[in-house]
Amino acid sequence: MKKTIIALSMILTAMVGVAQTAQVRVKYDVMAPSKSKSGAKEMTLISGNGKSLYFNDMSFYVDSMNSTPEGKRKLAEIQMAAWMTTGADGGMVIDMTRGNAPLKKTHLYVEKDFLSGTERVYDSWATESGYYDEPLNGIEWEIGDSTITVLGYSCVMAVADYHGRKWTAWFAPELPLSDGPWKLSGLPGLILLAHSGDTFRFEAKGIVQVDGDVPEVWSKEKYSKVDRLKALSDDEYFKSNRHSVMKARYEEYRAYDKEGNALDDEKYDPEIYAIEPDYAKHDKK
């Protein structure tokens, strides 16, 4: 297969002024390994006019409600209305597994600014909310000549190694936005499908043109600046020692499985669960 190593600086500079004027909203199905059933399975990308935001709709709604005292009260009312039920003895019981109450599915937001050439990642690591900045177009893509069709668009394959994983992406030249799901970007067309082996996968399931500004992350003042590698390392420690850490913080903390057995800590393997496992190799240096 003929492949070309692309240096996209000149192409992308031109695209900032032209291609980024079209604004689209893309829904992505997300697959990622997890020990629990929680977590976002659907994410949204709104891109255009020189910037973009990647986020989960429900998390965005919950954060918007929690941004004001009135919103917090209203959110609590909606949640309680969904969770409250009548027990066997006639009393009221709160069952958080019941109903479709709005709950935050993920803390992740990825904010890209194509005019300044930077991206900012907001998330929660080891229960602490933070953000870090990275340069855009830091992924060295290798474009091939294979094509597939996604949502009716002819997409071209590209591959790259990024932060510890090898990615295969399929981008649509008909959609001249140098953007994609999560932190994946830097190709001459919108990425509609991307995967790293059989573990992590993003696949567009709908795309529409939209008006208005790209939304902003709510309550940015609550996030503190962090170092990416340290934040990921701290998060691994917390996930590998979750119950021990929580017991140390809260004397009354207890965690049990469905059979009533106390839960023990489980080793978190970054090679399986981390979308960016490069921090683990960095820690060993």
Backbone bond lengths (Angstrom), bond angles and torsions (degrees), N, CA, C in turn:
res aa  C-N    CA-C-N  psi(-1)  N-CA   C-N-CA  omega(-1)  CA-C   N-CA-C  phi
1 M - - - 1.455 - - 1.524 109.28 -
2 K 1.315 115.08 131.94 1.462 118.81 178.62 1.517 109.17 -76.68
3 K 1.303 115.33 128.58 1.453 120.25 -179.17 1.515 110.18 -128.08
4 T 1.314 115.35 151.05 1.458 120.74 179.60 1.515 108.92 -128.64
5 I 1.328 116.75 125.60 1.460 120.28 173.39 1.514 106.89 -77.80
6 I 1.325 115.88 121.82 1.458 117.72 -172.41 1.517 112.11 -101.03
7 A 1.319 114.37 135.75 1.464 122.03 169.03 1.514 104.80 -111.05
8 L 1.341 116.55 103.39 1.454 120.41 -166.43 1.523 114.36 -97.01
9 S 1.301 118.81 12.02 1.463 119.04 -173.10 1.517 112.69 -58.22
10 M 1.343 117.87 -45.98 1.465 120.17 -179.04 1.516 111.14 -70.50
11 I 1.341 116.33 -40.27 1.466 120.02 179.67 1.515 110.23 -62.42
12 L 1.332 115.93 -47.36 1.460 119.65 -175.09 1.520 112.34 -70.68
13 T 1.314 117.04 -31.20 1.467 119.72 175.61 1.517 110.20 -61.19
14 A 1.330 116.27 -42.06 1.464 120.26 177.98 1.522 110.68 -67.75
15 M 1.354 116.34 -37.28 1.466 119.74 -177.45 1.516 112.17 -67.27
16 V 1.341 116.97 -31.22 1.460 119.91 178.55 1.515 110.68 -57.64
17 G 1.322 116.50 -40.60 1.457 120.34 -176.64 1.509 113.82 -80.59
18 V 1.339 117.51 -23.39 1.453 120.11 -174.17 1.518 112.12 -115.31
19 A 1.343 116.20 -60.26 1.463 119.55 -170.79 1.514 112.82 -68.68
20 Q 1.344 118.00 -31.81 1.450 119.95 -174.88 1.531 112.79 -75.95
21 T 1.322 118.09 5.00 1.456 119.53 179.07 1.519 111.68 -80.67
22 A 1.336 117.83 -23.52 1.462 121.12 176.85 1.521 108.68 -81.90
23 Q 1.327 117.85 130.43 1.461 121.19 -177.19 1.519 109.83 -110.58
24 V 1.340 116.16 128.21 1.457 120.94 -178.40 1.521 109.87 -129.09
25 R 1.321 114.33 157.85 1.467 122.40 173.40 1.521 106.82 -119.32
26 V 1.332 116.23 120.74 1.462 121.40 -176.83 1.523 108.96 -118.30
27 K 1.322 116.47 132.61 1.454 121.75 173.98 1.526 108.15 -99.85
28 Y 1.327 116.50 130.66 1.457 121.73 178.90 1.526 110.75 -118.38
29 D 1.325 116.12 133.09 1.451 120.72 165.61 1.522 107.20 -79.29
30 V 1.332 116.46 135.41 1.454 121.33 -175.79 1.523 110.03 -119.46
31 M 1.327 116.01 131.55 1.454 121.66 174.62 1.520 108.10 -120.35
32 A 1.325 116.44 128.96 1.459 121.42 178.57 1.524 108.13 -152.39
33 P 1.336 118.28 143.58 1.467 120.56 179.35 1.519 110.74 -68.03
34 S 1.322 116.34 139.92 1.461 120.57 -179.11 1.516 109.21 -155.11
35 K 1.342 115.84 147.98 1.458 120.66 177.22 1.525 111.63 -81.95
36 S 1.316 116.73 -13.31 1.461 120.83 -178.61 1.527 109.78 -122.16
37 K 1.330 115.72 168.51 1.459 121.41 178.92 1.522 111.62 -87.64
38 S 1.334 116.78 -5.92 1.457 120.11 -178.89 1.514 110.12 -79.99
39 G 1.316 115.75 170.18 1.457 120.15 -179.75 1.506 111.25 112.17
40 A 1.310 115.36 156.36 1.462 121.01 -176.51 1.522 110.51 -76.62
41 K 1.310 116.20 130.13 1.460 121.77 175.37 1.519 110.86 -105.23
42 E 1.327 116.27 -4.19 1.455 121.48 179.25 1.524 108.77 -140.03
43 M 1.316 116.80 133.24 1.455 122.22 179.12 1.520 109.25 -129.82
44 T 1.324 115.53 159.78 1.459 122.32 -177.77 1.519 109.69 -122.33
45 L 1.320 116.25 141.23 1.460 122.22 171.62 1.517 108.05 -122.04
46 I 1.321 116.97 122.42 1.461 121.80 170.40 1.521 106.44 -110.78
47 S 1.334 116.25 120.34 1.461 120.82 -171.85 1.513 110.64 -136.71
48 G 1.320 115.35 138.10 1.455 121.11 176.77 1.509 112.17 152.11
49 N 1.327 115.62 164.98 1.465 121.12 177.87 1.521 112.73 57.21
50 G 1.332 115.69 35.84 1.446 120.03 172.99 1.510 116.94 86.93
51 K 1.345 118.17 2.14 1.462 119.94 178.95 1.523 110.38 -153.20
52 S 1.326 116.63 170.40 1.465 120.20 176.68 1.516 109.67 -156.00
53 L 1.338 115.30 162.21 1.462 121.91 174.95 1.518 108.31 -138.11
54 Y 1.336 115.16 131.47 1.467 123.23 177.17 1.518 106.85 -111.16
55 F 1.347 117.32 125.12 1.457 120.59 -171.20 1.520 110.54 -161.62
56 N 1.325 115.26 171.44 1.460 122.33 173.58 1.523 108.73 -102.34
57 D 1.321 117.18 130.65 1.465 121.46 -175.09 1.527 112.58 -58.69
58 M 1.345 117.36 -45.06 1.461 119.69 -178.01 1.520 111.19 -66.90
59 S 1.325 117.06 -41.16 1.463 119.88 178.09 1.526 110.81 -63.38
60 F 1.335 116.03 -39.09 1.460 120.59 177.87 1.524 110.54 -62.14
61 Y 1.333 116.36 -42.14 1.466 120.69 178.95 1.531 110.90 -63.82
62 V 1.339 116.86 -46.16 1.466 120.58 -179.78 1.524 110.51 -62.45
63 D 1.331 117.02 -43.09 1.465 119.82 178.54 1.529 111.83 -64.27
64 S 1.340 116.18 -36.63 1.464 118.89 178.42 1.529 110.74 -65.21
65 M 1.335 116.95 -40.58 1.468 120.66 178.78 1.525 111.14 -67.17
66 N 1.332 116.55 -39.14 1.468 120.54 -178.58 1.519 113.51 -76.11
67 S 1.322 117.10 -2.62 1.466 120.14 -177.93 1.525 112.67 -79.20
68 T 1.331 117.68 -11.60 1.466 121.20 178.61 1.528 109.50 -136.17
69 P 1.331 118.27 152.06 1.474 120.41 177.27 1.526 112.00 -58.61
70 E 1.327 116.90 -40.47 1.466 120.15 179.52 1.525 110.78 -63.98
71 G 1.330 116.11 -41.00 1.455 120.12 179.20 1.515 112.06 -65.42
72 K 1.336 116.89 -39.43 1.463 120.58 178.14 1.523 111.09 -60.81
73 R 1.314 116.31 -43.63 1.466 119.98 -179.97 1.523 110.38 -64.12
74 K 1.323 116.89 -43.89 1.455 120.61 -179.49 1.528 110.80 -64.44
75 L 1.326 117.37 -41.35 1.457 120.97 178.43 1.524 110.96 -61.90
76 A 1.327 116.60 -43.33 1.463 120.59 178.89 1.526 110.81 -61.66
77 E 1.325 117.42 -38.94 1.461 121.16 178.19 1.525 111.08 -63.47
78 I 1.329 116.61 -43.87 1.460 121.10 179.94 1.527 110.51 -63.77
79 Q 1.335 116.25 -42.59 1.459 119.99 -179.53 1.525 111.73 -65.70
80 M 1.319 116.32 -46.08 1.464 119.88 -178.80 1.515 111.74 -63.78
81 A 1.322 116.82 -37.75 1.464 120.62 178.26 1.528 111.18 -61.90
82 A 1.322 116.40 -33.85 1.467 120.78 179.91 1.518 111.83 -79.76
83 W 1.342 117.46 -31.97 1.460 120.81 -172.99 1.527 114.22 -90.43
84 M 1.319 117.46 -23.22 1.459 119.21 -174.15 1.520 111.29 -78.09
85 T 1.319 115.14 133.70 1.461 121.50 178.16 1.528 108.18 -144.93
86 T 1.312 116.98 172.92 1.463 121.99 -179.68 1.515 109.99 -97.49
87 G 1.340 116.28 127.41 1.453 121.04 179.35 1.515 111.89 -79.28
88 A 1.336 116.19 176.27 1.468 122.24 -178.65 1.516 112.41 -61.21
89 D 1.340 116.97 -28.97 1.460 120.51 -179.62 1.524 112.77 -90.12
90 G 1.341 115.70 4.90 1.455 119.68 179.32 1.501 114.17 91.09
91 G 1.323 117.01 -6.79 1.444 120.66 179.47 1.520 112.07 -82.15
92 M 1.324 116.20 164.79 1.455 120.86 179.51 1.532 110.29 -83.12
93 V 1.322 114.73 135.11 1.461 121.74 -178.88 1.528 108.67 -124.84
94 I 1.341 116.63 139.17 1.466 121.52 176.12 1.523 108.10 -99.29
95 D 1.307 116.30 114.55 1.464 122.82 -179.41 1.529 108.16 -118.36
96 M 1.355 116.16 102.98 1.456 120.51 -175.68 1.524 113.44 -74.09
97 T 1.332 117.21 -6.37 1.469 119.98 175.69 1.532 111.08 -90.91
98 R 1.324 115.89 -3.12 1.458 120.98 -174.93 1.533 110.66 -97.88
99 G 1.325 115.78 145.15 1.456 120.45 174.55 1.513 112.87 78.61
100 N 1.313 114.67 -177.32 1.464 121.76 -179.42 1.526 110.58 -115.34
101 A 1.318 115.59 49.62 1.458 119.94 -179.33 1.524 110.22 -65.11
102 P 1.321 117.43 141.83 1.468 120.12 177.70 1.524 111.18 -67.04
103 L 1.326 116.57 122.29 1.455 123.08 178.05 1.521 109.21 -133.22
104 K 1.296 115.73 149.18 1.459 120.43 179.54 1.522 109.75 -73.32
105 K 1.323 116.82 121.14 1.452 122.45 -176.76 1.521 112.78 -88.48
106 T 1.317 116.90 -31.45 1.453 121.69 -178.79 1.522 109.04 -155.34
107 H 1.306 116.32 153.86 1.465 121.18 176.95 1.519 111.97 -95.17
108 L 1.310 117.48 -3.47 1.458 121.86 -171.10 1.527 113.68 -76.65
109 Y 1.329 114.96 130.49 1.460 123.72 166.08 1.534 106.99 -133.67
110 V 1.322 117.00 138.60 1.462 121.00 173.20 1.517 107.60 -122.25
111 E 1.321 115.63 116.83 1.457 123.26 -176.08 1.534 108.39 -109.72
112 K 1.330 117.10 117.36 1.464 120.77 -179.55 1.526 109.86 -110.38
113 D 1.332 115.21 137.58 1.461 122.44 176.32 1.528 107.58 -121.99
114 F 1.334 115.94 103.12 1.459 120.75 -174.86 1.531 112.09 -75.32
115 L 1.317 116.58 -21.25 1.461 119.43 179.21 1.526 111.56 -73.28
116 S 1.343 116.65 -38.69 1.463 120.32 178.86 1.520 112.14 -92.85
117 G 1.347 116.31 -12.86 1.463 119.80 179.78 1.515 113.79 74.11
118 T 1.344 116.95 31.27 1.459 120.74 -179.48 1.524 110.49 -130.30
119 E 1.323 115.19 159.64 1.459 121.08 172.21 1.519 108.72 -133.10
120 R 1.313 115.89 147.96 1.463 121.39 179.11 1.524 108.14 -123.79
121 V 1.314 115.73 129.68 1.459 122.51 -179.36 1.521 108.97 -107.84
122 Y 1.328 116.56 123.75 1.462 123.55 174.97 1.525 108.04 -107.33
123 D 1.327 116.54 135.12 1.466 118.83 179.91 1.517 108.98 -165.29
124 S 1.325 115.26 -175.23 1.456 121.25 175.69 1.524 107.87 -123.47
125 W 1.328 115.53 126.33 1.458 121.37 178.07 1.511 108.04 -124.08
126 A 1.330 115.98 127.00 1.469 120.59 -179.22 1.535 110.87 52.77
127 T 1.325 116.23 40.65 1.480 126.98 178.19 1.522 113.28 71.11
128 E 1.334 118.73 3.58 1.459 121.29 178.88 1.527 110.00 -105.20
129 S 1.333 116.89 130.71 1.457 121.32 179.85 1.525 110.23 -82.81
130 G 1.335 116.14 135.82 1.454 119.33 -179.09 1.512 112.36 -156.64
131 Y 1.328 115.43 -179.05 1.462 120.70 177.30 1.524 109.02 -147.97
132 Y 1.330 115.37 156.51 1.461 120.80 171.42 1.516 108.50 -145.10
133 D 1.331 115.25 158.18 1.469 121.82 -179.33 1.525 110.47 -110.94
134 E 1.320 114.96 147.63 1.455 122.35 175.95 1.525 108.48 -141.23
135 P 1.339 117.48 154.79 1.469 119.10 174.32 1.521 110.86 -72.97
136 L 1.317 116.51 141.34 1.459 120.89 173.84 1.526 109.75 -72.44
137 N 1.319 115.10 160.63 1.464 121.78 175.86 1.525 112.06 60.37
138 G 1.348 115.60 33.37 1.452 120.41 176.26 1.515 112.79 -88.26
139 I 1.328 116.88 5.16 1.466 121.32 -179.39 1.532 108.60 -98.83
140 E 1.313 117.21 125.93 1.458 121.67 179.80 1.531 108.96 -92.62
141 W 1.318 114.85 95.86 1.461 121.05 -177.09 1.532 111.55 -82.85
142 E 1.305 114.87 146.94 1.454 122.63 173.37 1.522 107.21 -117.56
143 I 1.315 116.98 112.15 1.468 121.68 -175.20 1.524 110.29 -87.57
144 G 1.331 115.88 134.07 1.456 121.73 176.87 1.507 111.34 -105.37
145 D 1.328 116.76 -168.00 1.462 120.09 179.72 1.523 112.38 -113.92
146 S 1.341 117.86 9.53 1.462 120.87 175.92 1.519 110.14 -78.67
147 T 1.323 116.25 145.21 1.466 120.85 179.32 1.526 110.17 -134.90
148 I 1.325 115.44 150.21 1.455 122.40 170.96 1.521 107.25 -139.34
149 T 1.320 116.99 171.54 1.461 121.88 177.28 1.521 109.67 -111.35
150 V 1.324 116.17 126.81 1.465 122.42 177.25 1.519 108.08 -127.84
151 L 1.329 116.90 122.27 1.460 122.56 -178.71 1.533 112.06 54.44
152 G 1.315 116.32 32.45 1.457 120.74 178.76 1.516 114.55 85.00
153 Y 1.337 118.02 -1.38 1.462 121.89 179.22 1.526 110.34 -101.81
154 S 1.322 115.33 135.28 1.457 120.26 174.96 1.526 108.44 -74.84
155 C 1.342 116.40 122.44 1.460 121.31 -175.25 1.525 110.87 -117.39
156 V 1.319 115.45 141.80 1.458 123.39 -179.04 1.522 109.11 -103.58
157 M 1.322 116.83 142.00 1.458 122.05 -177.91 1.524 111.74 -81.57
158 A 1.324 115.45 145.09 1.460 122.51 171.77 1.524 107.80 -144.85
159 V 1.319 117.26 148.73 1.465 121.07 179.63 1.526 109.15 -128.85
160 A 1.334 114.99 154.34 1.464 120.36 179.87 1.515 109.77 -163.16
161 D 1.322 115.88 153.25 1.462 122.70 169.05 1.521 107.24 -98.47
162 Y 1.334 115.68 127.65 1.463 118.45 -176.56 1.521 110.23 -143.96
163 H 1.311 116.24 116.53 1.458 123.94 175.02 1.531 112.92 50.68
164 G 1.318 115.37 40.37 1.462 119.42 171.93 1.508 116.03 100.42
165 R 1.335 117.81 -1.21 1.463 119.88 177.88 1.525 110.69 -133.14
166 K 1.321 115.67 149.59 1.454 120.96 175.24 1.525 108.43 -93.32
167 W 1.321 115.24 126.73 1.461 121.56 -177.33 1.522 111.54 -112.88
168 T 1.323 114.57 140.30 1.457 121.87 168.94 1.518 107.49 -114.29
169 A 1.308 116.42 123.72 1.471 121.32 -177.64 1.514 109.54 -123.11
170 W 1.335 114.99 151.32 1.463 122.12 176.40 1.520 107.33 -124.00
171 F 1.341 116.35 116.30 1.458 120.93 -175.51 1.532 110.36 -114.30
172 A 1.346 114.95 152.56 1.464 122.01 -176.13 1.526 109.76 -106.17
173 P 1.331 118.72 105.22 1.468 120.22 177.40 1.525 113.20 -59.38
174 E 1.355 117.26 -24.09 1.472 120.33 178.03 1.519 111.47 -66.55
175 L 1.332 117.05 -20.38 1.463 121.97 178.81 1.527 107.03 -111.23
176 P 1.329 117.61 86.33 1.473 121.33 -170.06 1.522 113.86 -76.44
177 L 1.327 115.68 58.01 1.452 122.49 173.72 1.528 107.27 -114.38
178 S 1.293 117.46 121.95 1.471 121.09 -178.49 1.529 109.54 -81.55
179 D 1.327 115.75 64.95 1.453 120.92 -170.96 1.522 109.64 -145.14
180 G 1.319 115.42 177.48 1.447 120.18 179.15 1.510 110.85 178.05
181 P 1.325 117.93 -176.40 1.466 121.28 -178.19 1.516 111.80 -69.61
182 W 1.331 114.57 152.78 1.462 121.57 177.63 1.530 109.41 56.93
183 K 1.333 118.44 -129.64 1.464 122.58 -179.20 1.527 111.76 -99.22
184 L 1.327 116.46 4.93 1.460 119.95 -176.85 1.520 110.36 -77.56
185 S 1.321 116.57 122.63 1.455 121.89 -179.59 1.523 107.54 -163.96
186 G 1.336 116.18 -176.63 1.452 120.16 174.23 1.508 115.12 97.02
187 L 1.321 117.74 14.99 1.468 121.82 177.61 1.526 109.24 -112.31
188 P 1.341 118.24 156.12 1.476 121.10 -179.67 1.519 112.18 -78.96
189 G 1.326 115.11 58.54 1.450 121.97 -179.78 1.516 109.86 160.52
190 L 1.318 116.99 153.32 1.460 122.44 -177.89 1.529 110.65 -69.06
191 I 1.330 116.93 131.16 1.468 121.96 177.65 1.524 108.92 -77.99
192 L 1.333 116.02 119.94 1.462 121.21 -179.53 1.522 112.60 -104.12
193 L 1.322 116.99 -17.86 1.465 121.22 179.29 1.519 108.50 -147.96
194 A 1.323 116.86 134.29 1.463 121.24 177.48 1.518 108.55 -151.70
195 H 1.325 115.85 143.46 1.461 118.94 178.10 1.520 110.25 -152.05
196 S 1.317 114.73 153.84 1.452 122.63 173.08 1.511 106.99 -118.70
197 G 1.341 116.63 97.26 1.450 120.99 -175.22 1.515 110.95 60.74
198 D 1.333 115.31 -138.87 1.468 120.76 179.87 1.522 111.76 -104.70
199 T 1.332 116.71 16.63 1.468 119.10 -174.50 1.526 112.78 -104.50
200 F 1.317 117.24 -65.43 1.461 121.20 -178.11 1.530 109.49 -99.07
201 R 1.340 115.42 135.74 1.460 119.60 -176.27 1.520 109.99 -152.38
202 F 1.322 116.24 136.38 1.463 123.48 173.14 1.525 107.29 -124.74
203 E 1.323 117.10 126.52 1.465 120.37 179.27 1.524 110.13 -136.26
204 A 1.333 115.67 121.87 1.462 120.24 179.51 1.524 110.01 -66.35
205 K 1.317 116.07 133.72 1.460 119.95 178.73 1.528 111.98 -119.94
206 G 1.325 116.05 -0.66 1.458 119.95 177.76 1.505 110.58 -173.01
207 I 1.321 116.39 141.83 1.462 120.78 179.57 1.518 109.30 -145.01
208 V 1.331 115.89 130.31 1.462 121.20 179.54 1.519 108.71 -137.58
209 Q 1.314 116.09 155.40 1.462 121.09 174.62 1.520 108.17 -86.17
210 V 1.320 116.74 139.08 1.464 121.11 -176.88 1.522 110.27 -132.76
211 D 1.323 114.99 159.69 1.462 122.11 175.59 1.524 109.28 -106.41
212 G 1.291 115.47 174.71 1.457 120.45 177.55 1.508 112.46 90.25
213 D 1.333 115.30 177.51 1.457 121.50 -178.29 1.523 111.06 -83.63
214 V 1.325 115.90 154.41 1.462 120.51 170.86 1.531 107.65 -64.96
215 P 1.334 118.37 130.14 1.468 120.01 -175.45 1.524 112.42 -65.47
216 E 1.318 115.14 158.50 1.462 122.57 178.41 1.524 109.71 -102.80
217 V 1.316 116.27 153.50 1.462 121.57 174.23 1.529 108.30 -68.88
218 W 1.329 115.86 135.65 1.461 120.29 -179.42 1.524 110.68 -76.06
219 S 1.317 115.83 147.79 1.475 124.47 170.76 1.532 112.08 50.47
220 K 1.320 116.44 53.01 1.462 120.82 -178.50 1.523 112.69 -60.87
221 E 1.330 116.56 -25.27 1.458 119.95 -178.02 1.529 112.70 -66.06
222 K 1.329 117.14 -14.57 1.468 120.83 -179.82 1.528 112.71 -82.11
223 Y 1.329 116.86 -8.62 1.464 120.89 -177.68 1.528 110.42 -99.14
224 S 1.323 116.24 137.17 1.459 122.06 176.68 1.529 109.72 -106.87
225 K 1.320 116.75 148.76 1.453 120.46 -179.28 1.528 110.18 -70.56
226 V 1.323 116.45 136.02 1.457 121.79 -179.19 1.527 109.90 -131.27
227 D 1.320 115.80 165.56 1.452 122.25 170.81 1.526 107.93 -92.30
228 R 1.323 117.23 129.70 1.467 120.58 -174.18 1.529 112.48 -56.28
229 L 1.313 116.95 -51.64 1.464 120.41 -176.13 1.523 111.72 -63.87
230 K 1.328 117.38 -42.01 1.464 120.32 179.40 1.524 111.08 -67.51
231 A 1.341 116.77 -40.42 1.459 120.18 179.81 1.530 110.99 -61.87
232 L 1.323 116.56 -42.76 1.465 120.56 179.15 1.525 111.19 -67.01
233 S 1.328 116.49 -38.69 1.461 120.57 177.88 1.528 111.14 -65.39
234 D 1.336 116.72 -44.21 1.469 121.01 177.74 1.524 110.87 -62.21
235 D 1.331 115.88 -37.03 1.455 120.22 -179.29 1.533 110.66 -66.99
236 E 1.334 116.24 -38.57 1.469 118.91 176.82 1.526 110.65 -62.10
237 Y 1.350 116.54 -44.33 1.463 119.64 179.69 1.531 110.30 -59.30
238 F 1.340 116.24 -44.08 1.461 119.20 -179.31 1.528 111.07 -62.99
239 K 1.327 117.05 -45.12 1.462 120.43 -177.64 1.525 112.01 -67.58
240 S 1.331 117.42 -30.55 1.464 120.66 177.62 1.527 112.35 -79.45
241 N 1.338 116.77 -18.31 1.470 121.30 -177.31 1.523 111.14 -130.95
242 R 1.332 115.94 32.32 1.468 121.47 -172.45 1.529 112.87 -53.12
243 H 1.329 117.00 -53.21 1.463 119.90 -173.67 1.532 111.42 -70.42
244 S 1.326 116.93 -35.69 1.464 119.51 177.52 1.517 110.94 -65.60
245 V 1.334 116.65 -42.18 1.460 120.86 179.24 1.521 110.74 -63.87
246 M 1.332 116.61 -44.56 1.464 120.05 -178.40 1.524 111.74 -67.37
247 K 1.330 117.59 -35.67 1.457 120.67 177.00 1.524 110.80 -65.53
248 A 1.327 116.20 -36.71 1.463 120.34 178.48 1.527 111.20 -68.48
249 R 1.330 116.47 -33.26 1.465 120.65 -179.47 1.518 112.16 -78.73
250 Y 1.322 115.52 -40.77 1.471 120.68 -173.18 1.525 109.21 -127.86
251 E 1.301 116.63 114.51 1.459 121.89 -175.35 1.525 112.09 -59.75
252 E 1.349 116.69 -33.87 1.467 120.13 -176.27 1.527 112.94 -87.40
253 Y 1.340 117.42 1.46 1.471 120.11 -175.37 1.526 111.16 -63.92
254 R 1.340 116.08 130.67 1.455 123.26 174.01 1.524 108.20 -143.08
255 A 1.315 116.96 144.88 1.459 121.36 177.62 1.529 108.47 -136.91
256 Y 1.338 115.61 129.89 1.454 120.85 -176.36 1.521 109.96 -131.99
257 D 1.340 115.95 154.61 1.455 120.18 173.03 1.526 108.83 -85.54
258 K 1.330 117.12 -175.66 1.466 121.32 -175.99 1.529 112.43 -64.44
259 E 1.342 116.90 -23.58 1.459 120.79 179.54 1.522 112.58 -89.49
260 G 1.318 115.98 0.30 1.454 119.85 178.96 1.510 115.04 87.38
261 N 1.333 116.93 11.09 1.461 120.63 178.17 1.527 110.54 -85.52
262 A 1.328 115.72 139.98 1.460 120.15 179.12 1.527 109.83 -65.24
263 L 1.331 116.15 136.04 1.461 120.90 -178.96 1.526 110.37 -84.12
264 D 1.323 115.11 137.41 1.458 121.15 177.54 1.523 109.91 -102.83
265 D 1.322 116.19 162.81 1.457 120.92 176.17 1.521 110.34 -66.20
266 E 1.336 115.44 145.62 1.456 121.25 177.19 1.515 109.58 -125.04
267 K 1.316 115.85 138.25 1.450 121.11 -179.25 1.525 110.77 -63.73
268 Y 1.319 116.26 129.70 1.464 122.65 176.29 1.521 108.61 -91.66
269 D 1.317 116.80 120.05 1.461 121.81 -178.61 1.523 109.54 -100.10
270 P 1.337 118.50 108.35 1.472 120.34 -177.60 1.517 113.36 -63.65
271 E 1.335 118.16 -27.76 1.463 120.31 179.00 1.517 111.62 -65.72
272 I 1.327 116.57 -22.23 1.474 121.22 178.15 1.518 111.07 -97.58
273 Y 1.329 117.29 -48.51 1.458 121.14 -166.84 1.525 115.40 -100.58
274 A 1.323 119.29 -22.30 1.460 120.91 -174.84 1.524 111.35 -87.57
275 I 1.322 116.51 127.15 1.462 119.91 177.93 1.527 110.68 -71.90
276 E 1.340 116.27 -20.98 1.465 122.23 176.27 1.535 108.36 -128.40
277 P 1.326 117.89 81.19 1.466 119.79 -176.29 1.527 114.75 -81.02
278 D 1.324 117.66 5.39 1.462 119.88 -177.58 1.525 112.81 -63.24
279 Y 1.339 117.60 -25.88 1.461 120.82 -179.37 1.528 110.71 -62.21
280 A 1.345 116.83 -33.29 1.464 120.66 -177.43 1.535 110.13 -66.21
281 K 1.312 116.90 -40.00 1.468 120.84 177.55 1.522 109.97 -68.83
282 H 1.327 116.70 -35.65 1.462 121.12 178.87 1.528 110.65 -65.18
283 D 1.355 116.59 -38.88 1.460 121.17 -179.43 1.525 111.87 -63.42
284 K 1.336 117.01 -29.06 1.456 121.00 -175.04 1.526 112.81 -84.36
285 K 1.349 116.19 -7.78 1.472 119.03 -179.61 1.517 111.09 -71.82
